[in-house]
Amino acid sequence: MPVVREFRLPDLGEGLTGAEVVRWMVEVGEVIAVDQPVVEVETAKAVVEVPCPYGGVVTARYGEEGEEIAVGAPLVTVAVAAAEGGAGQAPVEPGVVTAEVERPLVGFGVAEPGRGGRRRRVGGPASAAETVSASEPASAVAGAVGGAVAVQAPTVRAPAVVPVISPLVRRLAREQGVDLASLTGSGPDGLIMRADVERAVAAKVAAPAPAGPAARDGVVPLRGLRKAVAEKLSRSHREIPAATCWVDADATELMALRRQLNATPGPKVSVLALLARICTVALARFPELNSSVTEDGSGIVRHTAVHLGFAAQGERGLVVPVVRDAQSRSTEQLGEELGRLTEAARSGALTPAELTGGTFTLNNYGVFGVDGSTPILNHPEAAMLGVGRIVAKPWVHQGELAVREVTQLSFTFDHRVCDGGTAGGFLRFVADCVEQPGMLLRQL
């Protein structure tokens, strides 16, 4: 006799208590394999696919798209062959959900090659498992035949399999309102590729828009990442007495150093990597700024390691990936890790662990073509260095007017962890390193 297993939303880590259902990847009545992703959920940190540790027929699923599911709440129930239970287990009546500790999910958060969200068929073209009724209860499951779960139910065809593997392609189609089932894939075996979705989007844009009612104001719900960001920024603004100071700096020598480094063989060094190196050296000199105030406000936690967050623009908006133990990395290693995390942010592949735990933030808003900013601190961090665009400006250099590459540096800090003298000393040291990068040699 088959056994009905209940799979609950697992703990996604980093203290997350729930997740929003973005998209179901299986239907009731569908046959799934062990560790096949069944649902895509969005947490306050990232979008992840959740694999189910059971293989068999999906008999129920819980939660609609856009609905919040708590950690530990049921996600799906699966009818599995009784043999999976192992010898010596007590028989289970049909339709009875068993409660047991689930084993760790294999490949959680990582799409396995060749699997993605594609559905698995078993039992041949006429398999009863493919014709299971989506409306039948779990008690309709009768047994296992030839390795496939046989179901006594009215003959109702399961939804057609959409030949698409990449979660990025699925996300693009969802965001652009493209029905994947209506597309003919150009990849191997009819696989739907990104280019197929983009062609469908272009066709929609080219088509004349039907006349409709006059536009009205709409309300966009705060969900997932945007909701988490809104709550975090509101808390930071409410709880942290932040102050900002700034200074203009001549970055001509820093840019010349970068060109010199990149003229030699090896990985290219970015401006962000050089600024990250300057930050780690400055924090070693002013360790009180690599800290955070305790939850109850009764003390200050001094962090020994510099977990350097940096602002990056991703497909879900502005995110802050974290470079772990930045103080122990070389400039070249910093550049490699910054590049990896930036690319992961652009593709939406950052994990919750890569988006949390920062102790200090580097905010390069110069990439947006602006000079200055007074940002809100990334709670619970106590400080953030902001860097504006580096642009040619008239500047007095060695007593004469010259055209130099100038940037504005701003420093926002929690006034509870230090006074203005410490903050000003930190910013001045950073500015001196930007203007005379050779100073870094004294600190290394």
C-alpha positions as CSV (number, residue, x, y, z in Angstrom):
1,M,0.0,0.0,0.0
2,P,1.3,3.5,-0.8
3,V,2.0,5.8,2.2
4,V,1.1,9.5,2.1
5,R,4.0,11.7,3.3
6,E,3.5,15.3,4.3
7,F,6.4,17.7,3.3
8,R,6.5,20.9,5.3
9,L,8.3,24.2,4.4
10,P,11.9,23.6,5.8
11,D,13.9,26.1,7.8
12,L,15.5,28.3,5.1
13,G,18.1,29.7,7.5
14,E,19.1,33.1,8.8
15,G,16.2,33.3,11.2
16,L,13.6,33.4,8.4
17,T,10.1,32.5,9.7
18,G,8.3,32.1,6.4
19,A,8.3,32.5,2.6
20,E,5.9,33.7,-0.1
21,V,4.8,31.2,-2.7
22,V,6.0,32.6,-6.1
23,R,5.1,29.8,-8.4
24,W,4.1,26.1,-8.0
25,M,6.3,23.8,-10.2
26,V,4.0,20.7,-9.8
27,E,0.3,20.0,-10.1
28,V,-1.9,17.8,-7.9
29,G,-1.8,14.3,-9.5
30,E,1.7,14.8,-11.0
31,V,4.4,12.2,-10.5
32,I,7.6,13.6,-9.0
33,A,11.1,12.3,-8.4
34,V,13.0,12.4,-5.1
35,D,14.5,15.9,-4.6
36,Q,12.6,17.4,-7.5
37,P,11.8,21.1,-6.9
38,V,8.1,21.5,-6.3
39,V,7.7,25.2,-5.5
40,E,9.5,28.5,-5.9
41,V,9.4,30.7,-2.9
42,E,10.6,34.2,-2.1
43,T,12.0,35.1,1.3
44,A,13.2,38.4,2.6
45,K,16.7,37.4,1.3
46,A,16.3,35.6,-2.0
47,V,14.1,33.5,-4.4
48,V,14.8,29.8,-4.0
49,E,13.4,26.5,-5.4
50,V,12.3,24.0,-2.7
51,P,12.9,20.3,-3.5
52,C,10.7,17.6,-2.0
53,P,12.5,14.6,-0.4
54,Y,9.8,12.2,-1.5
55,G,9.1,10.7,-4.8
56,G,5.6,9.6,-5.9
57,V,2.2,11.2,-6.7
58,V,1.4,14.7,-5.4
59,T,-1.9,14.3,-3.6
60,A,-2.3,17.9,-2.3
61,R,-0.5,21.2,-2.2
62,Y,-1.0,24.1,0.2
63,G,-1.0,27.8,-0.4
64,E,-1.7,29.9,-3.5
65,E,0.8,32.1,-5.4
66,G,1.4,35.2,-3.4
67,E,0.4,33.6,-0.1
68,E,2.8,33.6,2.9
69,I,3.7,30.1,4.2
70,A,5.2,29.7,7.7
71,V,8.2,27.6,8.3
72,G,7.0,24.2,9.4
73,A,3.6,24.5,7.7
74,P,2.6,21.9,5.1
75,L,3.6,22.4,1.5
76,V,2.6,19.2,-0.3
77,T,1.6,15.7,0.4
78,V,3.0,12.8,-1.7
79,A,1.8,9.2,-2.1
80,V,4.9,7.1,-2.1
81,A,5.3,3.4,-2.6
82,A,5.2,1.4,0.7
83,A,8.7,0.0,-0.1
84,E,10.2,3.5,0.6
85,G,9.2,3.1,4.3
86,G,11.7,0.2,4.7
87,A,11.2,-3.2,6.3
88,G,9.8,-3.4,9.8
89,Q,7.7,-0.2,9.6
90,A,4.1,-0.4,10.8
91,P,1.5,-0.3,8.0
92,V,-0.2,3.0,7.4
93,E,-3.8,3.3,6.4
94,P,-4.5,5.0,3.0
95,G,-5.1,8.7,3.3
96,V,-3.4,8.9,6.7
97,V,-0.5,11.5,6.8
98,T,2.5,10.2,8.7
99,A,4.6,12.4,10.8
100,E,8.3,11.8,10.9
101,V,11.6,13.7,10.8
102,E,12.5,14.4,7.2
103,R,16.1,13.8,6.0
104,P,18.1,16.9,4.8
105,L,17.1,18.1,1.4
106,V,19.6,17.1,-1.3
107,G,20.7,20.0,-3.4
108,F,18.5,22.5,-1.6
109,G,18.8,25.9,-3.3
110,V,20.8,24.5,-6.2
111,A,19.1,23.3,-9.4
112,E,20.5,19.9,-10.3
113,P,21.7,19.4,-13.9
114,G,19.1,18.1,-16.2
115,R,16.3,18.3,-13.7
116,G,15.4,22.0,-13.0
117,G,11.6,22.1,-12.7
118,R,10.9,19.5,-15.5
119,R,8.3,16.9,-14.6
120,R,9.2,13.2,-14.6
121,R,6.9,10.7,-16.2
122,V,7.0,7.0,-15.1
123,G,5.1,3.9,-16.1
124,G,5.0,4.5,-19.9
125,P,2.5,6.4,-22.1
126,A,-0.6,4.8,-20.6
127,S,0.6,5.0,-16.9
128,A,-2.3,5.5,-14.5
129,A,-0.1,8.0,-12.7
130,E,-0.3,10.4,-15.6
131,T,-4.1,10.3,-15.5
132,V,-4.7,10.8,-11.8
133,S,-7.5,13.1,-11.0
134,A,-6.5,16.4,-9.5
135,S,-9.8,16.3,-7.4
136,E,-9.3,12.9,-5.9
137,P,-8.4,12.7,-2.2
138,A,-5.3,10.9,-0.9
139,S,-7.4,7.8,-0.1
140,A,-7.8,7.1,-3.8
141,V,-4.3,5.8,-3.9
142,A,-4.4,2.0,-4.1
143,G,-0.9,0.6,-4.7
144,A,2.3,0.5,-6.6
145,V,2.7,-1.3,-9.9
146,G,6.0,-1.7,-11.8
147,G,7.8,1.1,-9.9
148,A,5.1,3.6,-10.7
149,V,2.3,4.6,-8.3
150,A,-1.0,3.3,-9.6
151,V,-4.1,5.4,-8.8
152,Q,-7.7,4.4,-9.0
153,A,-9.3,7.6,-10.2
154,P,-11.2,9.0,-13.2
155,T,-9.1,9.4,-16.3
156,V,-8.1,13.1,-16.3
157,R,-5.0,14.1,-18.2
158,A,-2.4,15.9,-16.1
159,P,-1.3,19.4,-17.4
160,A,1.1,19.3,-20.3
161,V,4.8,19.3,-19.5
162,V,6.4,22.6,-20.4
163,P,9.9,22.0,-21.8
164,V,11.9,24.6,-19.9
165,I,14.8,24.0,-17.4
166,S,16.2,27.4,-16.6
167,P,14.6,29.2,-13.6
168,L,15.7,32.5,-15.2
169,V,13.7,31.7,-18.3
170,R,10.6,30.9,-16.1
171,R,11.1,34.1,-14.2
172,L,11.4,36.2,-17.3
173,A,8.3,34.6,-18.8
174,R,6.4,35.2,-15.5
175,E,7.5,38.9,-15.3
176,Q,6.6,39.6,-18.9
177,G,3.3,37.7,-18.8
178,V,4.3,35.1,-21.4
179,D,2.5,31.7,-21.3
180,L,5.3,29.1,-21.7
181,A,2.8,26.5,-22.8
182,S,2.1,28.6,-25.9
183,L,5.7,28.7,-27.0
184,T,7.7,26.3,-29.3
185,G,11.2,25.9,-28.0
186,S,14.2,26.4,-30.3
187,G,16.5,24.3,-28.1
188,P,17.3,20.6,-28.1
189,D,14.1,18.4,-28.0
190,G,12.0,21.6,-28.1
191,L,13.5,23.1,-25.0
192,I,12.3,26.7,-24.4
193,M,15.2,29.1,-24.3
194,R,15.5,32.7,-23.2
195,A,15.5,33.9,-26.8
196,D,12.1,32.2,-27.3
197,V,10.6,34.2,-24.5
198,E,12.3,37.4,-25.7
199,R,10.8,36.9,-29.1
200,A,7.3,36.4,-27.6
201,V,7.8,39.6,-25.6
202,A,8.8,41.5,-28.7
203,A,5.8,40.2,-30.5
204,K,3.5,41.4,-27.7
205,V,5.1,44.9,-27.8
206,A,4.7,45.1,-31.6
207,A,1.0,44.1,-31.4
208,P,-1.4,47.1,-31.2
209,A,-2.7,47.6,-27.7
210,P,-6.5,47.2,-27.3
211,A,-8.4,50.2,-26.3
212,G,-9.2,50.1,-22.6
213,P,-10.4,52.2,-19.7
214,A,-8.5,55.3,-18.5
215,A,-5.5,54.6,-16.3
216,R,-6.1,54.6,-12.6
217,D,-3.8,54.8,-9.6
218,G,-2.8,51.4,-8.3
219,V,-1.4,50.0,-5.1
220,V,1.7,47.8,-5.4
221,P,1.8,45.4,-2.4
222,L,5.0,45.3,-0.4
223,R,6.2,41.7,-0.5
224,G,9.3,39.6,-0.2
225,L,12.5,41.6,-0.6
226,R,10.9,45.0,-0.9
227,K,8.9,44.4,2.3
228,A,12.0,43.3,4.2
229,V,14.0,46.3,2.9
230,A,11.2,48.7,3.9
231,E,11.0,47.3,7.4
232,K,14.7,47.3,7.8
233,L,15.2,50.9,6.6
234,S,12.3,52.1,8.8
235,R,13.8,50.4,11.8
236,S,17.2,51.9,11.1
237,H,15.8,55.4,10.7
238,R,13.7,55.0,13.8
239,E,16.4,53.5,16.1
240,I,19.8,54.8,15.0
241,P,20.9,58.4,15.6
242,A,22.9,58.7,12.4
243,A,25.1,61.6,11.3
244,T,26.9,62.2,8.0
245,C,30.2,64.0,7.2
246,W,31.8,64.3,3.8
247,V,34.9,65.5,2.0
248,D,36.1,65.9,-1.6
249,A,39.2,63.9,-2.5
250,D,41.6,63.9,-5.5
251,A,41.5,60.3,-6.8
252,T,43.9,60.9,-9.7
253,E,46.7,58.9,-8.1
254,L,44.3,56.1,-7.2
255,M,43.1,55.8,-10.8
256,A,46.7,55.9,-12.0
257,L,47.6,53.0,-9.6
258,R,44.6,51.0,-10.9
259,R,45.8,51.5,-14.5
260,Q,49.3,50.4,-13.5
261,L,48.0,47.2,-11.7
262,N,45.9,46.3,-14.7
263,A,48.8,46.7,-17.1
264,T,50.4,43.6,-15.6
265,P,49.2,40.0,-16.1
266,G,46.5,38.7,-13.8
267,P,42.9,39.5,-12.9
268,K,41.8,43.1,-13.4
269,V,41.5,45.2,-10.2
270,S,38.4,47.3,-10.0
271,V,38.0,50.7,-8.3
272,L,35.6,49.0,-5.9
273,A,38.3,46.5,-4.9
274,L,40.7,49.3,-4.1
275,L,38.1,51.1,-2.1
276,A,37.3,47.9,-0.2
277,R,41.0,47.5,0.6
278,I,41.1,51.0,1.9
279,C,38.1,50.4,4.1
280,T,39.6,47.3,5.7
281,V,42.8,49.2,6.5
282,A,40.8,52.1,7.9
283,L,38.7,49.9,10.1
284,A,41.8,48.3,11.5
285,R,42.9,51.8,12.5
286,F,39.4,52.7,13.8
287,P,38.0,49.4,15.1
288,E,35.1,51.0,17.0
289,L,33.4,51.7,13.6
290,N,33.2,47.9,12.8
291,S,30.6,47.4,15.5
292,S,26.9,47.3,16.2
293,V,24.7,48.3,19.2
294,T,23.1,45.4,21.1
295,E,19.4,44.7,20.5
296,D,18.4,46.2,23.9
297,G,20.7,49.2,23.4
298,S,22.7,48.4,26.5
299,G,26.1,47.7,24.9
300,I,28.3,47.9,21.8
301,V,29.5,44.7,20.0
302,R,33.0,45.1,18.5
303,H,33.4,42.8,15.6
304,T,36.9,41.2,15.1
305,A,36.2,40.3,11.4
306,V,35.2,42.7,8.7
307,H,32.3,41.3,6.8
308,L,32.1,44.0,4.1
309,G,28.7,44.6,2.5
310,F,28.4,46.6,-0.7
311,A,25.4,47.9,-2.6
312,A,24.7,46.1,-5.8
313,Q,21.8,46.4,-8.3
314,G,20.0,43.1,-8.9
315,E,17.0,42.1,-10.8
316,R,15.0,42.3,-7.6
317,G,16.2,45.7,-6.8
318,L,19.1,47.0,-4.7
319,V,20.7,44.4,-2.5
320,V,23.7,44.3,-0.2
321,P,25.9,41.2,-0.7
322,V,28.6,40.5,1.9
323,V,32.3,39.7,1.4
324,R,33.2,37.5,4.4
325,D,36.5,38.2,6.3
326,A,37.4,41.0,3.9
327,Q,40.3,42.0,6.2
328,S,42.2,38.7,5.4
329,R,41.8,38.9,1.6
330,S,44.3,40.5,-0.8
331,T,43.2,43.3,-3.1
332,E,43.1,40.8,-6.0
333,Q,41.0,38.3,-3.9
334,L,38.7,41.2,-2.9
335,G,38.2,42.0,-6.5
336,E,37.4,38.4,-7.4
337,E,34.8,38.0,-4.6
338,L,33.2,41.4,-5.4
339,G,32.9,40.4,-9.0
340,R,31.4,37.0,-8.2
341,L,28.8,38.5,-5.8
342,T,27.9,41.3,-8.2
343,E,27.2,38.8,-11.0
344,A,25.1,36.7,-8.6
345,A,23.1,39.8,-7.7
346,R,22.4,40.6,-11.3
347,S,21.2,37.1,-12.0
348,G,19.2,36.8,-8.8
349,A,21.3,33.9,-7.6
350,L,22.4,35.2,-4.2
351,T,21.8,33.0,-1.3
352,P,20.4,34.2,2.0
353,A,23.8,33.6,3.7
354,E,25.4,35.9,1.1
355,L,23.0,38.7,1.9
356,T,23.3,38.8,5.7
357,G,25.9,39.2,8.5
358,G,27.6,42.4,7.3
359,T,29.5,44.6,9.8
360,F,30.3,47.6,7.5
361,T,28.9,48.7,4.2
362,L,30.7,50.3,1.2
363,N,28.1,52.2,-1.0
364,N,29.5,53.2,-4.4
365,Y,26.6,55.3,-5.6
366,G,28.9,57.0,-8.1
367,V,27.9,54.3,-10.6
368,F,24.5,56.1,-10.8
369,G,26.2,59.3,-11.9
370,V,25.7,61.2,-8.7
371,D,28.2,63.0,-6.4
372,G,26.7,62.7,-2.9
373,S,24.2,61.0,-0.7
374,T,23.0,60.7,2.9
375,P,22.1,57.0,3.1
376,I,20.3,55.2,5.8
377,L,22.5,52.8,7.7
378,N,22.1,49.1,7.0
379,H,20.8,48.0,10.4
380,P,22.3,46.9,12.8
381,E,25.6,48.1,11.3
382,A,27.1,51.3,12.8
383,A,28.8,52.9,9.7
384,M,28.8,53.2,5.9
385,L,31.2,54.8,3.5
386,G,29.7,56.4,0.4
387,V,31.6,57.1,-2.8
388,G,30.4,59.5,-5.5
389,R,31.3,59.5,-9.2
390,I,35.0,60.1,-10.1
391,V,34.9,63.0,-12.5
392,A,37.4,65.5,-14.0
393,K,37.3,68.8,-12.1
394,P,39.4,71.9,-11.7
395,W,41.6,71.4,-8.6
396,V,44.5,73.1,-6.9
397,H,47.4,70.7,-7.1
398,Q,50.8,71.5,-5.8
399,G,49.9,75.2,-5.7
400,E,48.6,75.4,-9.3
401,L,45.2,75.0,-10.9
402,A,44.9,71.7,-12.7
403,V,42.3,69.3,-14.0
404,R,42.1,66.3,-11.7
405,E,39.9,63.2,-11.1
406,V,37.9,64.1,-8.0
407,T,35.3,62.2,-6.0
408,Q,33.2,63.1,-3.0
409,L,33.4,60.7,0.0
410,S,30.6,60.6,2.6
411,F,30.6,58.8,5.9
412,T,27.4,58.0,7.8
413,F,27.8,56.6,11.3
414,D,25.8,55.7,14.4
415,H,26.5,58.5,16.9
416,R,26.1,56.0,19.8
417,V,29.3,54.1,18.9
418,C,31.6,57.1,18.4
419,D,31.8,60.9,18.4
420,G,32.5,63.2,15.5
421,G,36.3,63.1,16.1
422,T,36.5,59.4,15.4
423,A,34.2,59.6,12.4
424,G,36.1,62.5,11.0
425,G,39.4,60.8,11.6
426,F,38.2,57.7,9.7
427,L,37.0,59.7,6.8
428,R,40.2,61.8,6.6
429,F,42.3,58.7,6.6
430,V,40.2,57.2,3.8
431,A,40.5,60.4,1.8
432,D,44.3,60.5,2.3
433,C,44.6,56.9,1.0
434,V,42.5,57.8,-2.0
435,E,44.8,60.8,-2.7
436,Q,48.0,59.0,-1.8
437,P,47.5,55.2,-2.2
438,G,51.1,54.6,-1.3
439,M,50.1,55.2,2.3
440,L,48.5,51.7,2.3
441,L,52.0,50.2,2.3
442,R,52.5,51.4,5.8
443,Q,49.5,49.5,7.0
444,L,50.1,46.2,5.2
